[in-house]
Amino acid sequence: MTSMRSDLQRIATQAMRDGGLEPELSAAALAETRALGPGLGPADPQVRDLRGLLWASIDNDDSRDLDQLTVAEALPDGTTRIAVAIADVDAKVALGSALDQHARANTTSVYTDARIFPMLPERLSTDLTSLNEGQERLAVVIEMRVTDDGQVTGGELSRAVVVNRAKLAYNGVAAWLEGNAAAPAKVAAVAGLGDNLRLQDRVAQALRARRQQRGALELETLEPRAVFDGDAVTDLALDRQNRAKQLIEDFMVAANVTTAGFLARAGFPSMRRVLRSPERWQRIVELAALHGGHLPGEPDARALSAFLSERRRADPDRFPDVSLAVVKLLGRGEYAVETPGAGATEHFGLAVRDYTHSTAPNRRYPDLITQRLVKAALAHRPPPYATGDLGALAAHCTAAEDVAAKVERRVRKSAAALLLRSRVGETFDAFVTGASAKGTWVRLTAPPVEGRVLHGFEGLDVGDRVSVKLDRTDVERGFIDFSLKR
């Protein structure tokens, strides 16, 4: 009899293949990986020495593919310099190589409960191109000046050698920043790091407040993760938002906007991340009304942001349910090419324009594309991609990202089906997360499992609260089927 973990691993691998993704590296990519050596390569006068700064990484407890480091410096004029170091993946993954072709095929690392399918082999993403603690690494550094009220007044990009002084985890840093625990041991062990992180936190909060004033959406969705006891699925755990996650998110948003501006000033085309105004705005208006809110008839990010902030304050426990409904109605983001002189693209959810993806090149192919464009601009070379090729890559990355999300969701559903298969016939409280011609879906309040309503779904819409009976589970296909209880 196979274990639950191995069943999920098999399901994940097949889901990758069914979606046209490549679960395994080619022989050529493996050979290139073996041939790669450690070290920084030949000396380059354009590469700055920034090893002496108090760089640190903050990521998930179990993350090994470290893409970014951050550090802050208070300046005499009262502003703060925030520097973000991004792993120079391009230094090891040549454009057109077998490794590049594999990354281009999948476009992203796929994180499932049973198995991770890294975009790049682990020898790269968790070693040679990961900003590991105590290791000298090449990086692209994005430096920004930020005022006390969260305005970014300047930005510069460069190449540098950096060293991660402390590998930190979100939960430990957040508990300390929020006053619920002592500083993590690695923070206390590095002189000045605690003060630097508190400065970073203050700046991040200012950046966030300013974006929210412009209409950035304060969303929190819950992604259940399978908990294993040995090889058996015993529970589903939720990753919640916290102060440290917000710090990194705020800096990455600012860094991505700064990078997009740098490429525009250089006269380079770029790949932007876009979330257009929601087509289902009227349903968002109706959803707000169900919770006592009022939104205008036309899409208005500031009004929606204010409503979400009020809901978080009024009912923090159920706020993720409202967030999920809004996320479903907003639609998915996509990649689009921006050419020099064209009108700026928008990202409705972040309330920013001129936004790219540049901060996770170990995990996302669009970020590696952006990194190559940045390095060419810094070296005063022509863009390494023609505009037409970038357009095709943007469409491919959007499609492959959607497939990757479906793979991750498929495995989550199979894990949930494993957990619930002994509870067929029970009744659960739930809310509607999707309603269209393709079907109606609900998520249970506890455990946080999503499934399809096959009977009694007529008239339901996103955000409605319902009671459902579990009719059946199908682990192989990741199906969890409910009927509505009247």
C-alpha positions as CSV (number, residue, x, y, z in Angstrom):
1,M,0.0,0.0,0.0
2,T,1.4,3.4,-1.0
3,S,1.8,6.3,1.4
4,M,-0.3,9.4,1.3
5,R,2.9,11.4,0.5
6,S,3.9,9.2,-2.4
7,D,0.4,9.3,-3.7
8,L,0.4,13.1,-3.7
9,Q,3.9,13.2,-5.3
10,R,2.7,11.0,-8.1
11,I,-0.4,13.1,-8.6
12,A,1.7,16.3,-8.6
13,T,4.1,14.9,-11.2
14,Q,1.2,13.8,-13.5
15,A,-0.5,17.2,-13.1
16,M,2.7,18.9,-14.2
17,R,2.8,16.7,-17.3
18,D,-0.9,17.1,-18.0
19,G,-0.4,20.9,-18.0
20,G,2.5,20.8,-20.4
21,L,5.1,21.6,-17.8
22,E,8.4,19.6,-17.3
23,P,8.7,17.9,-13.9
24,E,12.2,16.7,-14.6
25,L,15.4,18.4,-16.0
26,S,16.7,17.3,-19.3
27,A,20.0,15.4,-19.6
28,A,21.6,18.5,-21.1
29,A,20.4,20.7,-18.3
30,L,21.8,18.3,-15.7
31,A,25.1,18.2,-17.5
32,E,25.3,22.0,-17.5
33,T,24.6,22.0,-13.8
34,R,27.4,19.5,-13.0
35,A,29.8,21.6,-15.0
36,L,29.1,24.8,-13.1
37,G,31.7,25.8,-10.6
38,P,31.4,27.9,-7.4
39,G,32.9,31.4,-7.1
40,L,32.1,34.8,-8.5
41,G,33.9,34.4,-11.8
42,P,36.3,37.0,-13.3
43,A,36.7,40.3,-11.6
44,D,34.6,43.1,-13.1
45,P,35.3,46.8,-12.4
46,Q,31.6,47.5,-12.7
47,V,30.8,45.2,-9.8
48,R,30.8,47.1,-6.4
49,D,32.0,45.6,-3.1
50,L,29.0,45.8,-0.7
51,R,30.0,42.9,1.5
52,G,30.4,45.1,4.5
53,L,26.7,46.1,4.8
54,L,24.3,44.5,7.3
55,W,22.5,42.4,4.6
56,A,20.0,39.9,5.9
57,S,17.3,37.6,4.3
58,I,13.8,37.1,5.7
59,D,11.9,34.2,4.2
60,N,9.8,31.2,5.1
61,D,11.2,28.9,7.8
62,D,12.1,26.2,5.3
63,S,13.1,28.3,2.3
64,R,16.5,27.5,0.8
65,D,16.2,29.5,-2.5
66,L,17.0,32.9,-1.2
67,D,16.4,35.6,-3.9
68,Q,16.8,38.8,-1.9
69,L,18.6,40.6,0.9
70,T,17.7,44.0,2.4
71,V,19.4,46.7,4.4
72,A,18.7,50.3,5.5
73,E,20.7,53.4,6.1
74,A,19.5,56.6,7.7
75,L,20.8,59.6,5.7
76,P,21.7,63.1,7.0
77,D,18.8,64.7,5.1
78,G,16.2,62.7,7.1
79,T,15.5,60.2,4.3
80,T,16.4,56.5,4.5
81,R,18.3,54.6,1.9
82,I,16.8,51.1,1.3
83,A,18.9,48.6,-0.6
84,V,17.6,45.4,-2.0
85,A,20.1,42.8,-3.3
86,I,18.7,40.4,-5.9
87,A,20.6,37.1,-6.6
88,D,22.4,37.4,-10.0
89,V,21.0,34.2,-11.5
90,D,21.9,35.3,-15.0
91,A,25.6,35.0,-14.0
92,K,25.2,31.2,-13.9
93,V,22.3,30.6,-16.3
94,A,23.2,31.8,-19.8
95,L,20.5,32.9,-22.2
96,G,19.7,30.0,-24.6
97,S,21.4,27.3,-22.5
98,A,19.7,24.1,-21.6
99,L,19.1,25.4,-18.1
100,D,17.5,28.5,-19.5
101,Q,15.3,26.4,-21.8
102,H,14.0,24.4,-18.9
103,A,13.3,27.6,-16.9
104,R,11.7,29.1,-19.9
105,A,9.4,26.0,-20.3
106,N,8.1,26.1,-16.8
107,T,8.5,29.8,-16.1
108,T,8.2,29.3,-12.3
109,S,9.0,27.0,-9.4
110,V,5.9,25.0,-8.5
111,Y,5.4,24.5,-4.8
112,T,3.1,21.5,-3.9
113,D,2.5,20.0,-0.5
114,A,4.2,16.8,-1.6
115,R,7.0,17.9,-3.8
116,I,8.7,21.1,-5.0
117,F,9.4,21.4,-8.7
118,P,12.1,24.1,-8.8
119,M,12.5,26.2,-11.9
120,L,16.2,25.7,-11.6
121,P,18.1,22.7,-10.2
122,E,18.6,22.8,-6.5
123,R,22.4,23.1,-6.9
124,L,21.7,26.5,-8.4
125,S,18.6,27.8,-6.7
126,T,19.6,26.6,-3.2
127,D,23.4,27.0,-3.5
128,L,25.3,28.7,-6.3
129,T,22.6,31.4,-7.0
130,S,21.0,31.5,-3.6
131,L,22.0,34.4,-1.3
132,N,23.0,31.9,1.4
133,E,24.2,33.0,4.9
134,G,27.9,33.8,5.0
135,Q,28.5,33.3,1.3
136,E,29.8,35.8,-1.2
137,R,27.4,36.2,-4.0
138,L,26.9,38.4,-7.1
139,A,23.7,40.5,-7.0
140,V,21.8,43.2,-8.7
141,V,21.3,45.9,-6.1
142,I,18.3,48.3,-6.2
143,E,18.8,51.4,-4.0
144,M,15.9,53.7,-3.1
145,R,15.6,56.9,-1.0
146,V,12.4,56.9,1.0
147,T,11.0,59.9,2.9
148,D,9.3,59.6,6.3
149,D,5.9,59.6,4.7
150,G,6.8,56.7,2.4
151,Q,7.6,58.5,-0.8
152,V,10.4,57.0,-3.0
153,T,12.3,60.0,-4.2
154,G,15.1,58.3,-6.1
155,G,16.3,55.0,-7.3
156,E,19.6,53.5,-8.6
157,L,20.6,50.1,-9.8
158,S,24.0,48.5,-9.9
159,R,25.9,45.2,-9.7
160,A,27.7,44.2,-6.5
161,V,29.1,41.4,-4.4
162,V,27.2,40.9,-1.2
163,V,27.2,38.6,1.9
164,N,24.1,37.6,3.8
165,R,24.9,38.2,7.5
166,A,21.8,36.4,8.9
167,K,19.2,34.0,7.4
168,L,16.0,34.9,9.2
169,A,12.5,33.6,9.1
170,Y,9.2,35.5,8.8
171,N,7.5,34.1,12.0
172,G,10.5,34.8,14.3
173,V,11.1,38.3,13.0
174,A,7.4,39.1,13.1
175,A,7.0,38.0,16.7
176,W,9.9,40.2,17.7
177,L,8.8,43.3,15.7
178,E,5.3,42.9,17.0
179,G,6.6,42.8,20.6
180,N,5.5,39.2,21.3
181,A,9.0,37.6,21.6
182,A,12.7,38.4,22.0
183,A,14.9,39.0,19.0
184,P,15.8,35.9,17.1
185,A,19.2,34.6,18.1
186,K,20.7,35.4,14.7
187,V,19.5,39.0,15.0
188,A,21.0,39.4,18.5
189,A,24.3,37.8,17.3
190,V,25.1,40.5,14.6
191,A,25.9,43.9,16.1
192,G,23.6,46.6,14.8
193,L,21.2,44.2,12.9
194,G,18.3,44.7,15.3
195,D,18.4,48.4,15.0
196,N,18.7,48.1,11.2
197,L,15.7,45.8,11.0
198,R,13.6,48.2,13.1
199,L,14.5,51.0,10.7
200,Q,13.5,48.8,7.8
201,D,10.2,48.0,9.5
202,R,9.4,51.7,10.0
203,V,10.2,52.5,6.4
204,A,8.1,49.5,5.2
205,Q,5.1,50.7,7.2
206,A,5.4,54.2,5.7
207,L,5.6,52.7,2.2
208,R,2.5,50.6,2.9
209,A,0.6,53.5,4.4
210,R,1.3,55.6,1.3
211,R,0.3,52.9,-1.1
212,Q,-3.0,52.3,0.8
213,Q,-3.7,56.0,0.6
214,R,-3.5,55.6,-3.2
215,G,-5.8,52.6,-3.1
216,A,-3.5,49.5,-2.6
217,L,-5.7,46.6,-1.6
218,E,-5.2,45.1,1.9
219,L,-5.9,41.5,1.1
220,E,-5.2,38.3,3.0
221,T,-6.1,35.0,1.6
222,L,-5.6,31.6,3.3
223,E,-3.7,28.9,1.4
224,P,-4.0,25.6,3.3
225,R,-0.9,23.5,3.5
226,A,-0.9,19.8,4.2
227,V,0.6,18.7,7.5
228,F,2.2,15.3,7.5
229,D,2.8,12.9,10.3
230,G,5.3,10.7,8.7
231,D,3.7,10.0,5.3
232,A,0.1,10.6,6.4
233,V,-1.9,13.8,6.0
234,T,-3.2,14.7,9.4
235,D,-4.3,18.4,9.1
236,L,-4.3,21.5,7.0
237,A,-2.3,24.5,8.3
238,L,-2.7,28.1,7.2
239,D,0.0,30.7,6.6
240,R,-1.1,34.0,8.0
241,Q,0.1,37.5,7.1
242,N,2.5,39.1,9.6
243,R,4.7,42.2,10.0
244,A,7.9,40.6,8.6
245,K,6.0,39.4,5.4
246,Q,4.7,42.9,5.0
247,L,8.2,44.3,5.3
248,I,9.5,42.2,2.5
249,E,6.4,42.7,0.3
250,D,6.6,46.5,0.7
251,F,10.3,46.6,-0.3
252,M,9.7,44.2,-3.2
253,V,6.9,46.4,-4.6
254,A,9.1,49.5,-4.3
255,A,12.0,47.6,-5.9
256,N,9.9,46.4,-8.8
257,V,8.6,49.9,-9.5
258,T,12.1,51.3,-9.3
259,T,13.4,48.7,-11.7
260,A,10.6,49.4,-14.2
261,G,11.4,53.1,-14.1
262,F,15.1,52.3,-14.6
263,L,14.4,50.3,-17.8
264,A,12.0,53.0,-19.1
265,R,14.7,55.7,-18.6
266,A,17.2,53.5,-20.4
267,G,14.9,53.3,-23.4
268,F,14.5,49.5,-23.0
269,P,11.3,47.5,-23.5
270,S,10.3,45.5,-20.4
271,M,7.9,42.9,-19.2
272,R,5.3,44.4,-16.8
273,R,3.0,42.7,-14.3
274,V,-0.5,44.0,-14.9
275,L,-3.8,43.7,-13.1
276,R,-6.5,45.5,-15.0
277,S,-9.6,47.1,-13.6
278,P,-12.0,44.3,-12.6
279,E,-14.7,43.3,-15.0
280,R,-16.9,42.0,-12.2
281,W,-16.9,45.3,-10.3
282,Q,-20.7,45.2,-9.9
283,R,-20.5,42.0,-7.9
284,I,-17.8,43.5,-5.7
285,V,-20.2,46.4,-5.1
286,E,-22.9,43.9,-4.1
287,L,-20.5,42.0,-1.9
288,A,-19.5,45.1,-0.1
289,A,-23.2,45.9,0.5
290,L,-23.7,42.5,2.1
291,H,-21.2,43.6,4.7
292,G,-22.6,47.1,5.2
293,G,-20.2,48.8,2.8
294,H,-20.8,51.1,-0.1
295,L,-18.8,51.3,-3.3
296,P,-19.2,53.5,-6.3
297,G,-20.6,52.2,-9.6
298,E,-17.3,52.4,-11.4
299,P,-14.0,50.6,-10.4
300,D,-12.4,52.7,-7.6
301,A,-9.3,51.2,-5.9
302,R,-9.3,53.7,-3.1
303,A,-12.9,53.0,-2.2
304,L,-12.3,49.3,-2.3
305,S,-9.2,49.7,-0.2
306,A,-11.1,51.7,2.5
307,F,-13.8,49.0,2.6
308,L,-11.3,46.2,3.0
309,S,-9.5,48.0,5.8
310,E,-12.8,48.6,7.6
311,R,-13.6,44.8,7.3
312,R,-10.2,43.8,8.7
313,R,-10.8,46.0,11.7
314,A,-14.4,45.0,12.2
315,D,-14.0,41.2,11.8
316,P,-10.4,40.1,11.5
317,D,-11.3,36.4,11.8
318,R,-13.5,36.4,8.7
319,F,-11.5,39.0,6.8
320,P,-9.7,36.3,4.8
321,D,-13.1,35.1,3.5
322,V,-13.9,38.6,2.2
323,S,-10.4,38.8,0.7
324,L,-10.8,35.6,-1.1
325,A,-14.1,36.6,-2.6
326,V,-12.6,39.9,-3.8
327,V,-9.5,38.2,-5.2
328,K,-11.7,35.8,-7.3
329,L,-13.7,38.8,-8.6
330,L,-10.6,40.9,-9.4
331,G,-9.3,38.2,-11.8
332,R,-5.7,37.1,-12.4
333,G,-2.7,39.2,-13.2
334,E,-0.9,38.9,-16.4
335,Y,2.4,39.8,-18.1
336,A,2.5,42.5,-20.8
337,V,5.3,44.2,-22.7
338,E,5.9,47.9,-22.2
339,T,7.8,49.6,-25.0
340,P,9.6,53.0,-24.6
341,G,7.3,55.9,-24.8
342,A,4.1,53.8,-24.4
343,G,1.5,54.7,-21.8
344,A,2.2,53.2,-18.3
345,T,0.5,49.9,-17.5
346,E,-1.5,49.6,-14.3
347,H,-1.7,47.2,-11.4
348,F,-5.1,47.7,-9.8
349,G,-4.4,45.7,-6.7
350,L,-1.1,47.4,-5.8
351,A,-2.2,50.9,-6.8
352,V,1.0,51.4,-8.8
353,R,2.0,52.0,-12.4
354,D,5.1,50.9,-14.2
355,Y,5.4,47.7,-12.2
356,T,7.6,44.7,-13.2
357,H,8.7,41.4,-11.7
358,S,12.4,41.5,-10.8
359,T,13.0,40.3,-7.3
360,A,12.8,36.4,-7.5
361,P,14.9,35.2,-10.5
362,N,15.6,31.8,-8.8
363,R,11.8,31.2,-8.8
364,R,10.3,33.1,-11.7
365,Y,11.4,33.4,-15.3
366,P,10.0,36.9,-15.9
367,D,12.3,38.1,-13.1
368,L,15.3,36.5,-14.9
369,I,14.3,38.2,-18.1
370,T,14.1,41.5,-16.3
371,Q,17.5,40.9,-14.8
372,R,19.1,40.3,-18.2
373,L,17.5,43.5,-19.4
374,V,18.8,45.5,-16.4
375,K,22.4,44.1,-16.8
376,A,22.4,45.0,-20.5
377,A,21.3,48.5,-19.7
378,L,23.9,48.9,-17.0
379,A,26.6,47.7,-19.4
380,H,25.2,50.0,-22.2
381,R,24.6,47.0,-24.4
382,P,21.5,46.5,-26.6
383,P,18.5,44.7,-25.1
384,P,19.0,40.9,-25.2
385,Y,15.4,40.4,-26.3
386,A,13.6,41.8,-29.3
387,T,10.3,43.5,-28.4
388,G,8.3,40.8,-30.4
389,D,10.1,38.0,-28.6
390,L,9.2,39.7,-25.2
391,G,5.6,39.8,-26.3
392,A,5.6,36.1,-27.0
393,L,7.4,35.4,-23.7
394,A,4.9,37.5,-21.8
395,A,2.0,35.5,-23.1
396,H,3.8,32.2,-22.4
397,C,4.7,33.2,-18.9
398,T,1.1,34.2,-18.1
399,A,-0.2,30.9,-19.5
400,A,2.4,28.7,-17.7
401,E,1.9,30.6,-14.4
402,D,-1.8,29.8,-14.6
403,V,-0.9,26.1,-15.2
404,A,1.5,26.1,-12.2
405,A,-1.3,27.6,-10.0
406,K,-3.6,24.8,-11.2
407,V,-1.0,22.2,-10.3
408,E,-0.6,23.6,-6.8
409,R,-4.3,23.9,-6.4
410,R,-4.8,20.3,-7.7
411,V,-2.4,18.9,-5.1
412,R,-4.0,20.9,-2.3
413,K,-7.4,19.5,-3.3
414,S,-6.0,15.9,-3.4
415,A,-4.5,16.5,0.1
416,A,-7.8,17.9,1.3
417,A,-9.7,14.9,-0.2
418,L,-7.3,12.6,1.7
419,L,-8.1,14.5,4.9
420,L,-11.9,14.5,4.4
421,R,-12.5,11.1,2.9
422,S,-13.6,9.7,6.3
423,R,-16.2,12.5,6.8
424,V,-18.6,11.9,3.9
425,G,-22.1,12.8,4.9
426,E,-21.2,15.5,7.4
427,T,-22.4,19.1,7.2
428,F,-20.1,22.1,7.1
429,D,-20.4,25.9,7.1
430,A,-19.0,27.5,4.0
431,F,-19.0,30.5,1.7
432,V,-19.1,30.7,-2.1
433,T,-15.7,31.3,-3.8
434,G,-16.6,30.9,-7.4
435,A,-19.8,31.0,-9.5
436,S,-19.9,30.8,-13.3
437,A,-21.0,28.7,-16.1
438,K,-18.2,26.3,-15.3
439,G,-19.6,25.6,-11.8
440,T,-20.0,26.8,-8.3
441,W,-17.3,26.4,-5.6
442,V,-17.3,26.8,-1.8
443,R,-14.7,26.9,0.9
444,L,-15.4,25.4,4.2
445,T,-14.9,27.5,7.3
446,A,-13.1,24.6,9.0
447,P,-11.2,22.8,7.8
448,P,-10.3,25.4,5.1
449,V,-11.1,23.1,2.1
450,E,-12.5,24.1,-1.2
451,G,-14.9,22.0,-3.3
452,R,-17.6,22.1,-5.9
453,V,-21.4,22.3,-5.2
454,L,-23.1,19.8,-7.5
455,H,-26.6,20.0,-6.2
456,G,-28.6,23.1,-5.1
457,F,-26.2,25.7,-6.4
458,E,-28.8,27.7,-8.4
459,G,-28.8,31.4,-7.5
460,L,-25.5,31.4,-5.5
461,D,-22.8,33.9,-6.1
462,V,-19.3,34.7,-4.8
463,G,-19.4,35.7,-1.1
464,D,-22.6,34.0,-0.2
465,R,-22.6,32.1,3.1
466,V,-24.1,28.6,2.9
467,S,-24.3,25.2,4.7
468,V,-23.2,22.2,2.6
469,K,-23.1,18.4,3.0
470,L,-20.0,16.5,1.8
471,D,-21.2,14.0,-0.7
472,R,-17.9,12.4,-1.9
473,T,-14.2,12.8,-2.4
474,D,-11.9,11.6,-5.2
475,V,-8.3,11.8,-4.2
476,E,-6.9,10.9,-7.7
477,R,-8.7,13.8,-9.4
478,G,-8.7,16.1,-6.4
479,F,-12.5,16.3,-6.3
480,I,-14.5,17.3,-3.2
481,D,-18.2,17.4,-4.0
482,F,-21.0,19.0,-1.9
483,S,-24.7,19.6,-2.0
484,L,-26.4,22.6,-0.6
485,K,-28.3,22.3,2.7
486,R,-31.5,24.3,2.7
